Amino acid sequence: MTELPSPPQEITLAPMTEAHAQAVLAIYQQGIDEGDATFETAAPAWGEFDASRLPDHRYVALDRRRQVVGWTAVSRVSARPAYAGVVEHSVYVSPAARGAGVGRTLLEALIASTEKAGIWTIQAGVFPENTASLALHGSVGFRVLGRRERVGRHHGVWRDVLLVERRSPVVT
């Protein structure tokens, strides 16, 4: 098991399990409903969510009451062997827990976990309007590679997406 970084006071990190499903999907739906997190319009059922994320790189942040206040997970970018060390990630934090270091702690745990597994690149697509997410990613070493213009429609409106990535300085 990967040693996780120390979380902010009163936050505990744990591997994500089915026991966290309802809370994880509720936080995901909150992010979806806010409109600047994803092209998705509804959180999937747990079975679909679970099947599409790698089990060794999924974490939840729990508050002092052991309630889920955030989560992170990764998916494969491609099944091709050349991309075995590249994953796409998501990180979501409950609105009530934002600004307390939860997102950063989750991403630091994800980075430690993926590097230990030999993953050399973590990437994501972020809407340019999601400045909090961009700042969070920048704080843990992600950089913006470029802008995909009008890459998809979101509620009938064309949206750009910034491609962000973190290349591991450890995995070469």
ZALOKE-865144 format. One record per atom (N, C-alpha, C, CB): x, y negated, z; atom name; residue number from 1. Coordinates in steps of 0.2 Angstrom, whole numbers. Glycine has a CB too. Layout:
N
    c1    c2    c3 name resi
     X     Y     Z   CA  NUM
...
// end
This chain:
172
    c1    c2    c3 name resi
     4     6     0    N    1
     0     0     0   CA    1
     4    -6     0    C    1
    -5     0     6   CB    1
     3   -11    -4    N    2
     6   -17    -4   CA    2
     5   -21     2    C    2
     4   -21   -10   CB    2
    11   -24     5    N    3
    10   -29    10   CA    3
     7   -35     8    C    3
    17   -30    14   CB    3
     2   -37    11    N    4
    -2   -44     9   CA    4
     1   -50    13    C    4
    -9   -43    10   CB    4
     1   -55     9    N    5
     3   -62    13   CA    5
    -1   -63    18    C    5
     4   -67     8   CB    5
     1   -67    23    N    6
    -3   -69    29   CA    6
    -8   -74    26    C    6
     1   -73    34   CB    6
   -15   -72    28    N    7
   -20   -77    26   CA    7
   -21   -83    30    C    7
   -27   -73    25   CB    7
   -25   -88    28    N    8
   -26   -93    33   CA    8
   -30   -90    39    C    8
   -31   -98    29   CB    8
   -29   -94    45    N    9
   -32   -92    51   CA    9
   -39   -90    50    C    9
   -31   -98    56   CB    9
   -41   -85    53    N   10
   -48   -82    53   CA   10
   -50   -79    47    C   10
   -53   -88    55   CB   10
   -45   -78    42    N   11
   -47   -75    36   CA   11
   -43   -68    36    C   11
   -45   -79    30   CB   11
   -46   -63    34    N   12
   -43   -56    33   CA   12
   -43   -54    26    C   12
   -46   -51    38   CB   12
   -38   -51    23    N   13
   -39   -48    17   CA   13
   -40   -41    17    C   13
   -33   -50    12   CB   13
   -43   -38    13    N   14
   -45   -31    13   CA   14
   -45   -28     5    C   14
   -51   -29    17   CB   14
   -44   -22     4    N   15
   -45   -19    -3   CA   15
   -53   -20    -4    C   15
   -42   -12    -4   CB   15
   -55   -21   -10    N   16
   -62   -22   -12   CA   16
   -65   -15   -12    C   16
   -63   -26   -18   CB   16
   -70   -13    -9    N   17
   -74    -7   -10   CA   17
   -81    -8   -11    C   17
   -73    -3    -3   CB   17
   -84    -2   -13    N   18
   -92    -3   -14   CA   18
   -95    -6    -8    C   18
   -94     4   -16   CB   18
   -93    -5    -2    N   19
   -96    -8     4   CA   19
   -97   -16     3    C   19
   -92    -6    10   CB   19
   -92   -19    -1    N   20
   -92   -26    -2   CA   20
   -96   -28    -8    C   20
   -85   -28    -3   CB   20
   -99   -23   -12    N   21
  -102   -25   -18   CA   21
  -107   -30   -18    C   21
  -106   -18   -21   CB   21
  -112   -30   -13    N   22
  -117   -35   -13   CA   22
  -115   -42   -12    C   22
  -122   -33    -8   CB   22
  -110   -43    -8    N   23
  -107   -49    -7   CA   23
  -103   -52   -12    C   23
  -103   -49     0   CB   23
   -99   -47   -15    N   24
   -94   -49   -21   CA   24
   -99   -51   -27    C   24
   -90   -43   -23   CB   24
  -104   -48   -28    N   25
  -108   -49   -34   CA   25
  -112   -56   -33    C   25
  -113   -44   -36   CB   25
  -114   -57   -26    N   26
  -117   -63   -25   CA   26
  -113   -69   -26    C   26
  -120   -63   -17   CB   26
  -106   -69   -23    N   27
  -102   -74   -24   CA   27
  -100   -75   -32    C   27
   -95   -73   -21   CB   27
  -100   -70   -36    N   28
   -99   -70   -43   CA   28
  -105   -74   -46    C   28
   -98   -63   -46   CB   28
  -111   -72   -44    N   29
  -117   -75   -47   CA   29
  -117   -83   -45    C   29
  -123   -72   -44   CB   29
  -115   -85   -39    N   30
  -114   -92   -37   CA   30
  -110   -95   -42    C   30
  -112   -93   -30   CB   30
  -104   -93   -43    N   31
   -99   -96   -48   CA   31
  -102   -96   -55    C   31
   -93   -92   -48   CB   31
  -106   -91   -57    N   32
  -109   -91   -64   CA   32
  -114   -97   -64    C   32
  -113   -84   -65   CB   32
  -118   -97   -58    N   33
  -124  -102   -58   CA   33
  -121  -109   -58    C   33
  -128  -101   -52   CB   33
  -115  -111   -56    N   34
  -112  -117   -56   CA   34
  -110  -120   -63    C   34
  -106  -117   -51   CB   34
  -109  -115   -67    N   35
  -108  -117   -74   CA   35
  -101  -118   -77    C   35
  -112  -122   -75   CB   35
   -96  -118   -73    N   36
   -89  -119   -75   CA   36
   -84  -114   -74    C   36
   -87  -126   -72   CB   36
   -87  -108   -72    N   37
   -82  -102   -70   CA   37
   -82   -97   -76    C   37
   -85   -99   -64   CB   37
   -87   -96   -80    N   38
   -87   -90   -84   CA   38
   -92   -91   -90    C   38
   -88   -84   -81   CB   38
   -91   -88   -95    N   39
   -97   -87  -100   CA   39
  -102   -83   -98    C   39
   -94   -85  -107   CB   39
  -101   -79   -93    N   40
  -106   -74   -91   CA   40
  -112   -78   -89    C   40
  -104   -69   -86   CB   40
  -118   -75   -89    N   41
  -124   -78   -87   CA   41
  -127   -74   -81    C   41
  -129   -79   -93   CB   41
  -125   -68   -80    N   42
  -127   -65   -74   CA   42
  -122   -60   -72    C   42
  -134   -61   -76   CB   42
  -121   -59   -65    N   43
  -117   -54   -63   CA   43
  -119   -47   -65    C   43
  -116   -54   -55   CB   43
  -114   -43   -66    N   44
  -116   -36   -68   CA   44
  -118   -32   -62    C   44
  -111   -32   -72   CB   44
  -121   -26   -64    N   45
  -122   -21   -58   CA   45
  -115   -19   -56    C   45
  -127   -15   -61   CB   45
  -115   -16   -50    N   46
  -109   -14   -47   CA   46
  -105    -9   -51    C   46
  -110   -11   -40   CB   46
  -109    -4   -54    N   47
  -106     1   -58   CA   47
  -102    -1   -63    C   47
  -111     6   -60   CB   47
  -105    -6   -67    N   48
  -101    -9   -73   CA   48
   -95   -13   -70    C   48
  -106   -14   -77   CB   48
   -96   -17   -65    N   49
   -91   -21   -62   CA   49
   -85   -17   -60    C   49
   -93   -25   -56   CB   49
   -87   -12   -56    N   50
   -82    -7   -53   CA   50
   -78    -4   -59    C   50
   -85    -2   -49   CB   50
   -81    -1   -64    N   51
   -78     2   -70   CA   51
   -73    -2   -74    C   51
   -83     5   -74   CB   51
   -75    -9   -74    N   52
   -71   -13   -78   CA   52
   -65   -16   -75    C   52
   -75   -19   -81   CB   52
   -64   -15   -68    N   53
   -58   -18   -65   CA   53
   -54   -13   -62    C   53
   -61   -22   -59   CB   53
   -47   -14   -62    N   54
   -42    -9   -60   CA   54
   -43    -8   -52    C   54
   -35   -11   -62   CB   54
   -44    -2   -49    N   55
   -45    -1   -42   CA   55
   -39    -3   -38    C   55
   -47     6   -41   CB   55
   -33    -3   -40    N   56
   -27    -5   -36   CA   56
   -26   -12   -35    C   56
   -21    -2   -38   CB   56
   -30   -16   -38    N   57
   -28   -24   -38   CA   57
   -35   -28   -37    C   57
   -25   -26   -44   CB   57
   -38   -26   -32    N   58
   -45   -29   -30   CA   58
   -45   -30   -23    C   58
   -51   -25   -32   CB   58
   -46   -37   -21    N   59
   -46   -39   -14   CA   59
   -52   -43   -12    C   59
   -39   -42   -12   CB   59
   -54   -43    -6    N   60
   -59   -47    -3   CA   60
   -56   -51     2    C   60
   -65   -44    -1   CB   60
   -58   -57     3    N   61
   -57   -61     9   CA   61
   -62   -61    14    C   61
   -55   -69     7   CB   61
   -61   -59    20    N   62
   -66   -59    25   CA   62
   -65   -64    30    C   62
   -66   -52    28   CB   62
   -71   -67    33    N   63
   -71   -72    38   CA   63
   -71   -69    45    C   63
   -76   -77    37   CB   63
   -71   -73    50    N   64
   -70   -70    57   CA   64
   -76   -65    58    C   64
   -70   -75    62   CB   64
   -82   -66    55    N   65
   -88   -62    56   CA   65
   -87   -56    51    C   65
   -94   -66    55   CB   65
   -82   -55    48    N   66
   -81   -49    43   CA   66
   -86   -50    37    C   66
   -82   -43    46   CB   66
   -87   -56    35    N   67
   -92   -58    29   CA   67
   -87   -59    23    C   67
   -97   -63    31   CB   67
   -89   -57    17    N   68
   -85   -58    12   CA   68
   -85   -66    10    C   68
   -87   -54     6   CB   68
   -80   -69     9    N   69
   -80   -76     7   CA   69
   -76   -78     1    C   69
   -77   -81    13   CB   69
   -73   -72    -2    N   70
   -70   -73    -9   CA   70
   -67   -66   -11    C   70
   -64   -78    -8   CB   70
   -66   -66   -18    N   71
   -63   -60   -20   CA   71
   -59   -61   -26    C   71
   -69   -55   -22   CB   71
   -54   -56   -28    N   72
   -51   -56   -34   CA   72
   -50   -49   -37    C   72
   -43   -59   -33   CB   72
   -49   -49   -43    N   73
   -49   -42   -47   CA   73
   -46   -43   -54    C   73
   -56   -39   -47   CB   73
   -43   -38   -56    N   74
   -40   -38   -63   CA   74
   -43   -33   -68    C   74
   -33   -37   -63   CB   74
   -43   -34   -74    N   75
   -45   -30   -79   CA   75
   -39   -29   -84    C   75
   -51   -32   -83   CB   75
   -39   -23   -88    N   76
   -34   -22   -93   CA   76
   -35   -27   -98    C   76
   -34   -15   -95   CB   76
   -30   -29  -102    N   77
   -31   -34  -108   CA   77
   -32   -29  -114    C   77
   -25   -38  -108   CB   77
   -28   -24  -114    N   78
   -28   -19  -119   CA   78
   -26   -12  -117    C   78
   -23   -21  -125   CB   78
   -28    -7  -120    N   79
   -26     0  -119   CA   79
   -20     2  -123    C   79
   -32     5  -121   CB   79
   -17    -3  -127    N   80
   -11    -1  -130   CA   80
    -5    -1  -126    C   80
   -10    -7  -136   CB   80
    -1     3  -126    N   81
     5     4  -122   CA   81
     9    -3  -121    C   81
    10     9  -124   CB   81
    10    -6  -127    N   82
    14   -13  -126   CA   82
    11   -18  -122    C   82
    14   -16  -133   CB   82
     5   -17  -120    N   83
     1   -22  -115   CA   83
     0   -19  -108    C   83
    -5   -24  -118   CB   83
     4   -14  -107    N   84
     2   -10  -100   CA   84
     4   -15   -94    C   84
     7    -4  -100   CB   84
     8   -20   -95    N   85
    10   -25   -90   CA   85
     6   -31   -90    C   85
    17   -26   -90   CB   85
     1   -32   -94    N   86
    -3   -38   -94   CA   86
   -10   -36   -92    C   86
    -3   -40  -102   CB   86
   -13   -41   -87    N   87
   -19   -40   -85   CA   87
   -23   -47   -85    C   87
   -20   -37   -78   CB   87
   -29   -47   -85    N   88
   -33   -53   -85   CA   88
   -37   -53   -78    C   88
   -39   -54   -91   CB   88
   -37   -58   -74    N   89
   -39   -58   -68   CA   89
   -45   -63   -67    C   89
   -34   -60   -63   CB   89
   -49   -62   -61    N   90
   -54   -67   -59   CA   90
   -53   -68   -52    C   90
   -61   -64   -60   CB   90
   -55   -74   -50    N   91
   -54   -76   -43   CA   91
   -60   -80   -41    C   91
   -48   -79   -41   CB   91
   -64   -78   -36    N   92
   -70   -82   -34   CA   92
   -70   -83   -27    C   92
   -77   -79   -37   CB   92
   -72   -89   -25    N   93
   -73   -91   -18   CA   93
   -80   -94   -16    C   93
   -67   -96   -15   CB   93
   -83   -91   -11    N   94
   -89   -94    -9   CA   94
   -89  -102    -8    C   94
   -92   -91    -2   CB   94
   -94  -105   -10    N   95
   -94  -113   -10   CA   95
   -92  -115    -2    C   95
  -100  -116   -12   CB   95
   -95  -111     3    N   96
   -94  -113    10   CA   96
   -86  -112    12    C   96
   -98  -109    14   CB   96
   -83  -108     8    N   97
   -76  -107    10   CA   97
   -70  -110     6    C   97
   -74   -99    10   CB   97
   -72  -114     1    N   98
   -68  -118    -3   CA   98
   -64  -123     0    C   98
   -71  -121    -9   CB   98
   -57  -124    -2    N   99
   -53  -129     1   CA   99
   -50  -127     8    C   99
   -57  -135     3   CB   99
   -50  -120     9    N  100
   -47  -118    16   CA  100
   -42  -113    14    C  100
   -53  -114    20   CB  100
   -39  -112     8    N  101
   -34  -108     7   CA  101
   -36  -101     5    C  101
   -29  -108    12   CB  101
   -42  -100     4    N  102
   -44   -93     3   CA  102
   -42   -91    -4    C  102
   -52   -92     3   CB  102
   -43   -95    -9    N  103
   -42   -93   -16   CA  103
   -34   -92   -17    C  103
   -44   -99   -21   CB  103
   -30   -96   -14    N  104
   -23   -96   -14   CA  104
   -21   -89   -11    C  104
   -19  -102   -11   CB  104
   -24   -87    -5    N  105
   -22   -81    -2   CA  105
   -24   -75    -6    C  105
   -25   -81     5   CB  105
   -29   -75    -9    N  106
   -31   -70   -14   CA  106
   -27   -69   -19    C  106
   -39   -71   -16   CB  106
   -25   -75   -23    N  107
   -20   -75   -28   CA  107
   -13   -72   -26    C  107
   -20   -81   -32   CB  107
   -11   -74   -21    N  108
    -4   -72   -18   CA  108
    -4   -65   -17    C  108
    -2   -76   -12   CB  108
   -10   -62   -14    N  109
   -10   -55   -13   CA  109
   -11   -51   -20    C  109
   -17   -53    -9   CB  109
   -14   -54   -25    N  110
   -15   -51   -31   CA  110
    -8   -51   -35    C  110
   -20   -55   -36   CB  110
    -4   -56   -34    N  111
     3   -57   -37   CA  111
     7   -51   -34    C  111
     6   -64   -36   CB  111
     7   -51   -27    N  112
    11   -46   -24   CA  112
     9   -39   -26    C  112
    10   -46   -17   CB  112
     3   -37   -27    N  113
     1   -31   -29   CA  113
     2   -29   -36    C  113
    -7   -30   -28   CB  113
     1   -34   -41    N  114
     3   -32   -48   CA  114
    10   -32   -49    C  114
     0   -38   -52   CB  114
    14   -36   -46    N  115
    22   -36   -47   CA  115
    24   -29   -44    C  115
    25   -41   -43   CB  115
    22   -27   -38    N  116
    24   -20   -36   CA  116
    22   -15   -41    C  116
    20   -19   -29   CB  116
    17   -15   -44    N  117
    15   -10   -49   CA  117
    18   -11   -56    C  117
     7   -11   -50   CB  117
    23   -16   -57    N  118
    26   -17   -63   CA  118
    22   -21   -68    C  118
    28   -11   -66   CB  118
    17   -25   -66    N  119
    14   -29   -71   CA  119
    17   -36   -71    C  119
     6   -30   -68   CB  119
    19   -38   -77    N  120
    23   -44   -78   CA  120
    19   -50   -80    C  120
    28   -42   -84   CB  120
    13   -49   -82    N  121
     9   -55   -84   CA  121
     2   -55   -81    C  121
     9   -56   -92   CB  121
     0   -60   -78    N  122
    -7   -61   -76   CA  122
   -10   -67   -80    C  122
    -8   -62   -68   CB  122
   -16   -66   -83    N  123
   -18   -71   -87   CA  123
   -26   -72   -85    C  123
   -17   -70   -94   CB  123
   -28   -78   -88    N  124
   -36   -79   -87   CA  124
   -37   -85   -92    C  124
   -37   -81   -80   CB  124
   -44   -85   -93    N  125
   -47   -91   -97   CA  125
   -50   -95   -92    C  125
   -51   -89  -103   CB  125
   -49  -102   -92    N  126
   -52  -106   -87   CA  126
   -55  -112   -91    C  126
   -47  -109   -82   CB  126
   -61  -114   -90    N  127
   -64  -120   -93   CA  127
   -60  -126   -91    C  127
   -72  -120   -91   CB  127
   -59  -131   -95    N  128
   -55  -137   -93   CA  128
   -58  -141   -88    C  128
   -54  -141  -100   CB  128
   -65  -140   -88    N  129
   -68  -144   -82   CA  129
   -68  -142   -75    C  129
   -76  -145   -84   CB  129
   -65  -135   -75    N  130
   -64  -132   -68   CA  130
   -57  -134   -65    C  130
   -65  -124   -69   CB  130
   -57  -140   -64    N  131
   -51  -143   -61   CA  131
   -48  -140   -55    C  131
   -51  -151   -60   CB  131
   -53  -138   -50    N  132
   -51  -135   -44   CA  132
   -47  -128   -46    C  132
   -57  -133   -40   CB  132
   -50  -124   -51    N  133
   -47  -118   -52   CA  133
   -40  -119   -56    C  133
   -51  -114   -57   CB  133
   -39  -124   -60    N  134
   -33  -126   -63   CA  134
   -28  -128   -58    C  134
   -34  -131   -68   CB  134
   -30  -132   -53    N  135
   -25  -134   -48   CA  135
   -23  -127   -43    C  135
   -28  -139   -43   CB  135
   -28  -123   -42    N  136
   -26  -117   -38   CA  136
   -21  -113   -42    C  136
   -33  -113   -37   CB  136
   -23  -112   -48    N  137
   -18  -107   -52   CA  137
   -11  -111   -53    C  137
   -21  -106   -59   CB  137
   -11  -117   -54    N  138
    -4  -121   -54   CA  138
     0  -120   -48    C  138
    -5  -128   -56   CB  138
    -4  -120   -42    N  139
    -1  -119   -35   CA  139
     3  -113   -34    C  139
    -6  -121   -30   CB  139
     1  -108   -38    N  140
     4  -101   -37   CA  140
     8   -99   -43    C  140
    -1   -96   -35   CB  140
    10  -104   -47    N  141
    14  -102   -53   CA  141
    11  -101   -60    C  141
    18   -97   -51   CB  141
     5  -102   -61    N  142
     2  -101   -67   CA  142
     3  -107   -71    C  142
    -6  -100   -67   CB  142
     4  -106   -78    N  143
     5  -112   -82   CA  143
    -1  -112   -88    C  143
    12  -113   -85   CB  143
    -3  -117   -90    N  144
    -7  -118   -96   CA  144
    -3  -116  -102    C  144
   -11  -124   -96   CB  144
    -5  -111  -106    N  145
    -2  -110  -112   CA  145
    -5  -114  -118    C  145
    -2  -102  -114   CB  145
   -11  -115  -118    N  146
   -15  -118  -123   CA  146
   -22  -118  -122    C  146
   -13  -115  -130   CB  146
   -25  -122  -127    N  147
   -33  -123  -127   CA  147
   -36  -119  -133    C  147
   -34  -130  -127   CB  147
   -40  -115  -131    N  148
   -44  -112  -137   CA  148
   -51  -116  -138    C  148
   -46  -104  -135   CB  148
   -51  -119  -143    N  149
   -56  -124  -144   CA  149
   -63  -121  -147    C  149
   -54  -130  -149   CB  149
   -68  -123  -144    N  150
   -75  -121  -146   CA  150
   -75  -113  -147    C  150
   -77  -124  -152   CB  150
   -72  -110  -142    N  151
   -71  -102  -142   CA  151
   -78   -99  -141    C  151
   -66  -100  -137   CB  151
   -82  -102  -138    N  152
   -89   -98  -137   CA  152
   -94  -103  -135    C  152
   -88   -93  -131   CB  152
  -100  -101  -135    N  153
  -106  -105  -133   CA  153
  -108  -103  -126    C  153
  -112  -104  -138   CB  153
  -110  -108  -122    N  154
  -112  -107  -115   CA  154
  -118  -111  -114    C  154
  -106  -109  -110   CB  154
  -124  -108  -113    N  155
  -130  -111  -113   CA  155
  -131  -116  -119    C  155
  -131  -115  -106   CB  155
  -129  -113  -125    N  156
  -130  -117  -131   CA  156
  -125  -122  -133    C  156
  -137  -120  -131   CB  156
  -120  -123  -128    N  157
  -115  -128  -129   CA  157
  -108  -125  -131    C  157
  -115  -133  -123   CB  157
  -105  -127  -136    N  158
   -98  -125  -137   CA  158
   -94  -127  -131    C  158
   -96  -128  -144   CB  158
   -89  -122  -129    N  159
   -85  -123  -124   CA  159
   -78  -122  -126    C  159
   -87  -119  -117   CB  159
   -73  -126  -123    N  160
   -66  -124  -124   CA  160
   -64  -120  -118    C  160
   -62  -131  -125   CB  160
   -58  -116  -119    N  161
   -56  -112  -113   CA  161
   -48  -113  -113    C  161
   -57  -105  -114   CB  161
   -45  -115  -108    N  162
   -38  -115  -107   CA  162
   -35  -108  -105    C  162
   -36  -120  -102   CB  162
   -30  -106  -109    N  163
   -27   -99  -107   CA  163
   -22  -101  -102    C  163
   -24   -96  -113   CB  163
   -22   -98   -96    N  164
   -17   -99   -91   CA  164
   -14   -92   -90    C  164
   -20  -101   -84   CB  164
    -7   -92   -88    N  165
    -4   -86   -87   CA  165
     2   -87   -82    C  165
    -1   -83   -93   CB  165
     3   -82   -78    N  166
     9   -81   -74   CA  166
    13   -76   -76    C  166
     7   -81   -66   CB  166
    19   -77   -78    N  167
    24   -72   -79   CA  167
    28   -71   -73    C  167
    29   -74   -85   CB  167
    29   -64   -71    N  168
    32   -62   -65   CA  168
    40   -64   -66    C  168
    31   -55   -64   CB  168
    43   -67   -61    N  169
    50   -68   -61   CA  169
    54   -62   -59    C  169
    52   -74   -57   CB  169
    50   -57   -56    N  170
    53   -51   -53   CA  170
    52   -45   -58    C  170
    49   -49   -47   CB  170
    47   -44   -61    N  171
    46   -39   -66   CA  171
    49   -41   -73    C  171
    38   -36   -67   CB  171
    54   -37   -75    N  172
    57   -39   -81   CA  172
    57   -33   -86    C  172
    64   -42   -80   CB  172
// end
